[in-house]
Amino acid sequence: MTQTSPGSAPPASAFTPLRYAVFAVLWAATILGNIGSFMRDVASAWLVTEISGSPAAVAMVQVAGTLPIFLLAIPAGVLSDIVDRRKLLIGVQLLLGLVSAVLMGLALTGHLSVALLVGLTFLGGIGAALMGPTWQSIVPELVPKPELRSAVALNSLGFNIARALGPALGGAILVAFGAAATYGADVLSYVFVIAALLWWRRPASADDELREQFAGAFRAGLRYARASRDLHRVLLRATLFFLSASAIWALLPLVARQLLGGGAGFYGLLLGAVGAGAIAGAMILPRLRARLGADGIMLAAGLLAAFVTAALAAAPPQWLAVALLLILGGAWIGALTTLNGTVQAVLPNWVRGRGLAIYLTVFNGASAAGSLLWGVIAEALGLQGTLIAAGVALVTVSLVSTRLPLPAGEADLTPSSHWPEPALAEPVAHDRGPVTVSIEYRIARENRAAFLQAIAKLAAERRRDGAFAWGVSEDAADPERIVEWFMVESWAEHLRQHRRVSLADADIQAEMARFHIGPEKPVVRHLLGLAAGEGRGT
């Protein structure tokens, strides 16, 4: 979810973005591509149960698909900000199409093994890691800003349409024509996606002398993540939930075959039921959010997922299992949408892609670790015992997490642009650094404690915006002279700080200025690092 700025008018309809041809074409192409991916996943998940009935082998395929996203999501988020996104997306689609083409060939010749299936699934996961943050990043380029929220919602709807149709179609093709045909259908879906991306004439990006390079952008993203307590809270909640909830996804192929006595078509039907439940859940979610709030939705989602997981352990009739998976889909979309919406709300635009990539890393890392863990537990306890244990874990996590409320995400993160341009005696090279920025205040003794308590709020803000060190010092000869200082790695990074300071941060800084008792404004200085023995440098 994205949030519109205060006072912005909502779009006339949730489907307004489809009036824009480029968005509509790419949205439709994305649905086709996701349908193909779900069909491929159904074929792979089912084939591994035929090649090896081991729960650990089944879980390994799940891990192979999600582990690359855990490992590569952050670099992918950085990459999406510094290369041509259209070309990157085309390259990713070619990689994914090649993976499915190889799977098709191996299935035709009967040479697929667990090792090959895991390895090729891992390659597909690399493509998914590159795809996620890049695709999300292009949405603001396709629609005007007032329609952005509806465009993001439509993307979510499209994904769940694919989740509902893809597994069912994949199961039907798998039963009727075999795994090779299922993989072939996935290859065909990438043809449509690539054609849509080639049709899109993306405007060339304007040159920006402050454009970040990969290494610096990577470090800036990590610095922000380390300093953002709101982001920490969301990531912790996501870790707890997905570690516990991943059991049902890791073991569902075996549940369908061994506990429920179904075939490939039934397994696809179960996954389709999850997608259908997610669509239904998405439709009623706004009303539930108004009544329950974010934490209430997370509690309800966890308890419902626990109920479904434990109920499947009882080997219910197939019709009841389908109904349970409908409930699971609604619970799953409730948790996903709530966590994703909260992440979007606490991230400023300049680091949104990297922040979302970190969230995806945690999401997929927790899912991969949970899948592996529950697969190992199933080897020891059996399917039914493991499902019951997972249900208990979900209940426990859901109740404990109520003590860790999600952040409200109501701060205004719009750039304030209130910092004046630095005073320079001569031009400074962008790679010059490190840079120490100091702000000198005069604080009356009686206000000292309140000032220090207030200025502590700036520590996290400075680090989020790019500082690698921060502190407050006093003048030994003049205790009323207090200096806040922070350090950034280069002059260019400090200029980027000027663009990053939000309106919420500006309010904190204005509070500091009110403590100042000098006749003039607090004095700001920019100190440039010099190497030992260096003369005058620029």
C-alpha positions in Angstrom: 0.0 0.0 0.0 1.0 3.6 -0.6 -0.4 6.6 1.2 -1.5 9.7 -0.5 -0.3 13.0 0.8 -2.6 14.9 3.1 -5.3 16.8 1.3 -4.8 15.0 -2.0 -8.1 14.0 -3.6 -8.8 10.3 -3.9 -9.1 8.8 -7.4 -12.6 8.6 -8.8 -12.5 4.8 -9.0 -10.2 2.0 -7.8 -9.9 1.0 -11.5 -9.0 4.5 -12.8 -5.3 3.5 -13.4 -6.5 1.1 -16.1 -7.4 4.1 -18.2 -3.7 4.6 -18.8 -2.7 2.3 -21.6 0.9 1.5 -20.4 -0.3 0.6 -17.0 -3.2 -1.5 -18.3 -1.0 -3.4 -20.7 1.8 -4.1 -18.2 -0.8 -5.0 -15.5 -2.4 -7.6 -17.8 1.0 -8.9 -18.8 2.0 -9.2 -15.1 -1.1 -11.3 -14.4 -0.2 -13.6 -17.3 3.4 -13.9 -16.1 2.3 -14.7 -12.5 -0.2 -17.3 -13.7 2.7 -19.0 -15.5 4.9 -18.8 -12.5 2.2 -20.4 -10.3 1.8 -23.2 -12.9 5.5 -23.8 -12.8 5.5 -24.0 -9.0 2.6 -26.5 -9.0 4.5 -28.7 -11.4 7.7 -28.5 -9.5 6.1 -29.1 -6.1 4.2 -32.1 -7.4 7.1 -33.6 -9.3 9.3 -33.7 -6.2 6.7 -35.7 -4.4 6.9 -38.3 -7.2 10.7 -38.3 -7.4 11.1 -38.4 -3.6 8.4 -38.6 -0.9 10.7 -37.1 1.7 9.3 -34.1 3.6 12.8 -32.6 3.6 13.1 -32.9 -0.2 9.7 -31.2 -0.6 10.7 -28.4 1.8 14.0 -27.9 0.0 12.2 -27.0 -3.2 10.2 -24.4 -1.2 13.5 -23.1 0.3 15.2 -23.0 -3.1 12.5 -20.7 -4.4 12.6 -18.2 -1.5 16.2 -18.3 -0.4 17.6 -16.2 -3.3 15.0 -13.5 -2.5 16.4 -13.5 1.1 20.0 -13.3 -0.2 19.5 -10.8 -3.1 16.5 -8.6 -2.4 18.6 -5.8 -0.9 21.1 -5.7 -3.8 18.2 -6.0 -6.2 16.5 -3.0 -4.6 19.7 -0.9 -5.0 20.1 -2.1 -8.5 16.6 -1.1 -9.5 17.5 2.5 -8.5 20.7 2.8 -10.6 20.0 1.0 -13.9 17.3 1.2 -16.6 14.4 -0.6 -15.0 12.8 -1.6 -18.3 15.9 -3.3 -19.5 16.5 -5.0 -16.2 12.9 -6.4 -16.3 13.4 -7.7 -19.8 16.6 -9.5 -18.8 14.9 -11.0 -15.8 12.0 -12.3 -17.9 14.5 -13.9 -20.3 16.2 -15.6 -17.4 12.9 -17.0 -16.0 11.8 -18.1 -19.4 15.1 -20.0 -19.9 14.7 -21.7 -16.5 11.2 -23.0 -17.4 12.5 -24.0 -20.9 15.2 -26.2 -19.3 12.7 -27.7 -16.9 10.4 -28.5 -19.9 13.3 -30.2 -21.7 14.3 -32.3 -18.7 10.7 -33.3 -18.0 10.3 -34.4 -21.6 13.4 -36.5 -21.5 12.7 -37.9 -18.0 16.0 -36.6 -16.6 14.6 -34.4 -13.8 16.1 -35.2 -10.3 15.6 -33.6 -7.0 19.0 -31.9 -7.3 18.2 -30.4 -10.7 14.8 -29.3 -9.6 16.2 -27.6 -6.5 19.0 -25.9 -8.6 16.7 -24.6 -11.3 14.1 -23.5 -8.7 17.0 -21.5 -7.1 17.8 -19.8 -10.5 14.1 -18.9 -10.8 14.3 -17.5 -7.3 17.2 -15.3 -8.4 14.9 -13.9 -11.1 12.1 -13.3 -8.6 14.6 -11.5 -6.3 15.5 -9.1 -9.1 11.9 -8.8 -10.2 10.2 -7.8 -7.0 11.6 -4.4 -6.0 12.1 -3.4 -9.7 8.5 -4.0 -10.7 7.2 -2.1 -7.6 9.5 0.8 -8.5 8.1 1.4 -12.0 4.5 1.9 -10.8 4.9 5.6 -10.1 6.2 6.0 -13.7 3.0 4.5 -15.1 0.2 6.6 -13.5 -0.1 10.1 -12.1 0.5 10.5 -8.4 -3.2 10.7 -7.4 -3.8 7.3 -8.9 -0.7 5.6 -7.3 -2.6 4.1 -4.3 -5.2 2.5 -6.7 -2.4 1.3 -9.0 -0.7 -0.5 -6.1 -4.0 -2.0 -5.0 -4.6 -3.2 -8.5 -1.2 -4.9 -8.6 -2.2 -6.7 -5.4 -5.5 -7.7 -6.9 -3.8 -8.9 -10.1 -1.4 -11.1 -8.1 -4.2 -12.7 -6.3 -6.1 -13.3 -9.5 -3.0 -15.1 -10.7 -2.8 -17.0 -7.4 -6.4 -18.1 -7.8 -6.1 -19.1 -11.5 -2.5 -20.2 -11.8 -2.4 -23.2 -9.5 -5.8 -24.5 -10.8 -4.7 -24.2 -14.4 -1.3 -25.7 -13.6 -2.9 -28.7 -11.9 -5.3 -29.2 -14.8 -2.5 -29.1 -17.4 -0.4 -31.3 -15.2 -3.1 -34.0 -15.1 -4.1 -33.7 -18.7 -0.7 -33.2 -20.5 2.1 -33.7 -18.0 4.8 -31.6 -16.4 6.5 -30.7 -19.7 3.4 -29.0 -21.0 2.9 -27.1 -17.8 6.4 -25.7 -18.0 5.8 -24.9 -21.6 2.8 -22.8 -20.7 5.0 -20.9 -18.3 7.5 -20.2 -21.1 4.7 -18.9 -23.3 3.6 -16.5 -20.5 7.0 -14.8 -20.5 6.7 -14.2 -24.2 3.7 -12.0 -23.5 5.4 -10.1 -20.6 8.6 -9.4 -22.7 6.4 -8.2 -25.6 4.6 -5.8 -23.3 7.9 -4.4 -21.9 9.3 -4.0 -25.4 6.2 -2.1 -26.4 6.6 0.3 -23.4 8.7 3.3 -24.5 10.1 4.3 -21.1 11.3 8.0 -21.1 15.0 8.3 -20.6 15.9 9.3 -17.0 17.2 12.8 -16.5 20.8 13.1 -15.6 21.3 13.8 -11.9 24.8 14.7 -10.7 23.8 13.3 -7.2 22.7 10.0 -8.5 23.8 7.3 -6.1 26.3 4.6 -7.1 25.7 1.0 -6.1 28.0 0.7 -3.1 27.0 4.1 -1.6 23.3 3.4 -2.1 23.7 0.0 -0.5 25.4 1.5 2.5 22.7 4.3 2.8 19.9 1.7 2.7 21.6 -0.3 5.5 22.2 2.8 7.6 18.6 3.8 7.3 17.4 0.3 8.3 19.7 0.2 11.3 18.4 3.6 12.6 14.7 3.2 12.0 13.0 1.8 15.1 9.6 1.8 13.3 11.1 -0.5 10.6 12.6 -2.7 13.3 9.2 -3.2 14.8 7.6 -4.2 11.5 10.5 -6.6 10.6 10.3 -8.3 14.0 6.6 -8.8 13.7 7.0 -10.2 10.1 9.8 -12.6 11.3 7.7 -14.0 14.1 4.6 -14.5 11.9 6.2 -16.0 8.8 8.5 -18.3 10.7 5.4 -19.9 12.2 3.0 -19.6 9.2 5.5 -21.1 6.7 4.7 -24.7 7.9 1.5 -25.0 5.8 3.2 -23.8 2.6 6.2 -26.1 3.0 4.1 -29.2 3.7 1.0 -28.5 1.6 2.0 -30.9 -1.3 2.4 -33.7 1.2 -0.8 -32.7 3.0 -2.7 -32.9 -0.3 -1.2 -36.3 -1.2 -0.8 -38.1 2.0 -3.4 -36.7 4.4 -6.1 -35.7 2.0 -5.6 -38.4 -0.6 -5.7 -36.0 -3.5 -3.8 -35.8 -6.8 -2.1 -33.0 -8.7 -5.4 -31.5 -9.8 -6.6 -31.4 -6.1 -3.3 -29.8 -5.0 -3.8 -27.1 -7.6 -7.4 -26.6 -6.4 -6.1 -26.1 -2.9 -3.7 -23.4 -4.0 -6.5 -21.8 -6.1 -8.7 -21.7 -3.0 -6.0 -19.8 -1.2 -6.0 -17.2 -4.0 -9.8 -17.0 -4.1 -9.8 -16.5 -0.3 -7.2 -13.8 -0.7 -9.4 -11.9 -3.2 -12.4 -12.2 -0.9 -10.3 -11.1 2.0 -8.9 -8.1 0.1 -12.5 -6.9 -0.6 -13.6 -6.9 3.0 -10.2 -5.8 4.5 -10.9 -2.0 4.5 -14.0 -2.5 6.7 -12.1 -4.8 9.0 -9.2 -2.4 9.3 -11.6 0.4 10.3 -12.9 -1.8 13.1 -9.9 -3.8 14.2 -6.9 -1.7 13.3 -3.6 -3.1 12.1 -2.8 -5.1 15.3 -6.3 -6.5 15.4 -6.0 -7.8 11.9 -2.6 -9.4 12.6 -4.1 -11.1 15.7 -7.1 -12.4 13.7 -4.9 -13.5 10.8 -2.6 -15.5 13.1 -5.4 -17.2 15.0 -7.2 -18.1 11.8 -4.0 -19.5 10.2 -3.4 -21.5 13.4 -7.0 -22.9 13.2 -6.6 -23.9 9.6 -3.2 -25.5 10.1 -4.4 -27.6 13.1 -7.6 -28.5 11.3 -5.7 -29.9 8.3 -3.9 -32.2 10.7 -7.2 -34.0 11.3 -7.3 -35.1 7.6 -10.7 -33.6 6.9 -12.8 -34.4 3.8 -11.5 -32.8 0.6 -14.4 -30.4 0.3 -13.7 -29.2 3.9 -10.0 -28.8 3.2 -10.9 -26.5 0.2 -13.0 -24.4 2.5 -10.2 -24.2 5.1 -7.8 -23.0 2.4 -10.3 -20.3 1.5 -10.1 -19.1 5.1 -6.3 -19.4 5.1 -6.2 -17.2 1.9 -8.2 -14.5 3.6 -6.0 -14.6 6.7 -2.8 -14.6 4.6 -3.8 -11.5 2.6 -4.8 -9.7 5.8 -1.3 -10.3 7.3 0.6 -9.5 4.1 -1.4 -6.3 3.3 -1.1 -5.1 6.9 2.6 -5.6 7.2 3.3 -4.3 3.7 1.1 -1.3 4.2 2.9 -0.5 7.5 6.3 -0.7 5.8 5.2 1.6 3.1 3.8 4.1 5.7 7.1 4.3 7.6 9.4 4.6 4.6 10.2 7.9 2.9 10.3 7.9 -0.9 14.1 8.2 -1.2 14.7 4.8 0.4 11.4 3.1 -0.3 12.8 0.6 -2.8 15.6 -0.4 -0.4 13.4 -0.5 2.6 10.9 -2.7 0.8 13.8 -4.9 -0.3 14.9 -5.3 3.3 11.3 -6.2 4.2 11.3 -8.8 1.4 14.6 -10.2 2.7 13.1 -10.7 6.1 9.8 -12.1 4.7 11.5 -14.6 2.5 14.3 -15.4 4.9 11.8 -16.2 7.6 9.7 -18.2 5.1 12.8 -20.1 3.9 14.1 -20.8 7.4 10.6 -21.8 8.6 10.1 -24.1 5.6 13.4 -25.9 6.3 12.7 -26.1 10.0 9.2 -27.5 9.6 10.5 -30.0 7.0 13.0 -31.3 9.5 10.4 -31.4 12.3 8.1 -33.4 10.0 10.8 -36.0 9.5 10.8 -36.5 13.3 7.1 -35.9 14.3 5.3 -36.8 11.1 2.9 -34.6 9.2 0.0 -34.4 11.7 2.2 -33.8 14.7 4.1 -31.0 12.9 0.9 -29.3 11.8 -0.4 -29.3 15.3 2.9 -27.9 16.6 2.8 -25.2 13.9 -0.7 -24.3 15.0 0.4 -23.9 18.6 3.3 -21.8 17.5 1.1 -19.5 15.5 -1.3 -19.0 18.5 1.6 -18.3 20.8 3.3 -15.8 18.4 0.0 -14.0 17.7 -0.7 -13.5 21.4 2.9 -12.5 22.3 3.0 -10.0 19.3 0.2 -8.0 20.8 2.9 -6.6 23.2 4.8 -5.3 20.1 2.2 -3.0 18.4 2.9 -2.0 14.8 3.8 1.7 14.3 1.0 4.0 13.2 3.0 5.3 10.3 1.3 8.7 10.5 4.4 10.9 10.3 4.6 13.3 7.3 7.7 12.0 5.4 7.4 14.5 2.5 10.7 16.2 1.9 10.8 19.6 3.6 13.6 21.2 1.5 14.1 23.7 4.3 17.8 23.4 4.6 19.7 26.3 3.0 22.5 25.7 0.5 25.8 25.3 2.4 28.1 28.4 2.2 31.2 27.6 0.2 34.5 29.5 -0.3 35.0 27.4 -3.5 33.4 24.4 -5.2 33.7 21.1 -3.4 34.2 17.8 -5.2 31.4 15.4 -4.6 33.7 12.6 -3.5 35.4 14.8 -0.9 35.0 13.5 2.6 34.3 12.7 5.3 32.2 15.7 6.1 31.5 16.8 9.7 28.4 19.1 10.1 28.1 21.0 13.4 25.2 23.1 14.7 26.1 25.4 17.6 23.4 26.4 20.1 23.4 28.6 23.1 21.2 26.9 25.8 20.4 28.4 29.2 21.4 26.2 32.1 17.9 25.8 33.3 16.8 24.4 29.8 19.8 22.1 29.4 18.1 18.9 30.5 15.0 19.5 28.4 17.2 20.4 25.4 19.3 17.2 25.6 16.2 15.1 26.0 14.7 16.7 22.9 17.8 16.6 20.8 18.1 12.8 21.4 15.3 12.4 18.9 17.6 13.8 16.2 20.1 10.9 16.6 18.1 8.4 14.7 16.9 11.0 12.1 20.5 12.0 11.2 21.5 8.4 10.9 18.5 7.5 8.8 19.3 10.3 6.4 22.9 9.3 5.9 25.1 10.1 8.9 27.5 7.3 10.1 28.2 9.1 13.5 26.4 11.6 15.7 26.9 13.3 19.0 26.4 16.3 21.3 29.3 18.2 22.9 29.7 21.2 25.2 32.3 23.8 25.3 34.5 23.4 28.4 35.1 27.1 28.5 31.5 28.0 27.9 29.0 25.3 29.1 26.0 27.2 27.5 27.6 26.6 24.1 26.4 23.1 23.0 27.3 21.7 19.6 25.4 18.9 17.8 27.6 17.2 15.2 27.2 14.4 12.7 29.5 12.9 10.1 28.7 11.7 6.5 31.0 9.9 4.2 31.1 12.4 1.3 30.0 15.9 0.2 27.6 14.3 -2.3 26.0 12.3 0.5 25.5 15.5 2.6 23.8 17.2 -0.4 21.5 14.2 -0.6 20.7 14.7 3.1 19.3 18.1 2.0 16.8 16.3 -0.2 15.9 13.7 2.4 15.0 15.7 5.4 11.2 15.3 5.9 8.6 17.6 7.3 8.4 15.4 10.4 12.2 15.9 10.8 11.8 19.6 10.3 9.4 19.8 13.2 12.0 18.2 15.5 14.7 20.6 14.3 12.4 23.6 14.8 11.9 22.4 18.4 15.7 22.5 18.9 15.8 26.1 17.6 13.3 27.2 20.2 15.7 26.4 23.0 18.4 28.6 21.4 18.9 31.9 23.2 21.5 33.6 21.0 20.7 36.8 19.1 21.2 34.9 15.8 20.2 31.6 14.5 22.3 28.5 15.5 25.6 28.5 13.6 26.0 25.7 11.1 29.5 24.7 9.9 30.7 22.2 7.3 34.1 20.7 8.0 35.8 18.8 5.2 38.3 16.0 6.0 42.0 16.4 5.3 44.6 13.7 4.9 47.7 14.0 7.1 50.3 16.1 5.3 47.7 17.3 2.7 47.8 20.9 1.6 44.8 22.8 0.5 42.4 20.4 -1.2 39.3 20.6 -3.2 
